[in-house]
């Protein structure tokens, strides 16, 4: 994910843009870190980072049903 796409996805959520979850999600989605490494770096539980990443990750539609 590019930084511009990340910022656009973050703007569509109610997440704090400067919060630790957003910083960790940036490291995972843009910089390619693992959730565990990003969680340790910002001092959060891995599950919190995983949920933040899931909220920001682009949705992939099914090629068969487009759902």
C-alpha positions in Angstrom: 0.0 0.0 0.0 1.3 3.5 -0.8 1.4 6.2 1.8 -1.3 8.1 -0.1 -3.6 5.2 -0.1 -3.0 4.6 3.6 -3.8 8.2 4.4 -7.0 8.0 2.3 -8.0 4.8 4.1 -7.2 6.3 7.5 -9.3 9.4 6.7 -12.3 7.1 6.1 -12.1 5.7 9.7 -12.4 7.4 13.0 -9.0 6.3 14.1 -6.6 8.9 15.7 -4.2 9.7 12.9 -1.3 10.1 15.3 -2.3 7.3 17.6 -0.1 4.2 18.2 -2.5 1.9 16.4 -2.4 4.0 13.2 1.4 4.2 13.5 1.7 0.5 13.8 -0.8 -0.1 11.0 1.3 2.2 8.8 4.4 0.2 9.5 2.6 -3.0 8.6 0.7 -1.9 5.5 3.2 0.6 4.0 6.6 -0.4 5.3 6.0 -4.2 5.3 6.6 -5.0 9.0 4.9 -7.8 10.8 2.0 -7.1 13.2 4.1 -8.5 16.0 7.2 -6.3 15.3 5.0 -3.2 14.9 3.2 -3.9 18.1 6.4 -4.2 20.0 7.8 -1.0 18.5 4.8 1.1 19.6 4.0 -0.8 22.8 0.6 -2.3 21.9 -0.8 -5.8 22.0 -0.5 -7.7 18.7 -4.3 -8.1 18.5 -4.8 -4.3 18.6 -2.4 -3.9 15.6 -4.1 -6.7 13.8 -7.5 -5.2 14.2 -6.2 -1.8 13.0 -4.7 -3.3 10.0 -7.9 -5.2 9.2 -9.8 -1.9 9.3 -7.4 -0.2 6.9 -6.6 -3.0 4.5 -8.3 -2.7 1.1 -11.2 -5.1 0.6 -10.8 -7.7 -2.1 -14.0 -8.5 -3.9 -14.8 -12.1 -4.9 -14.1 -12.4 -8.7 -17.1 -14.7 -9.0 -19.9 -13.0 -7.1 -18.4 -9.5 -6.8 -19.4 -9.6 -3.1 
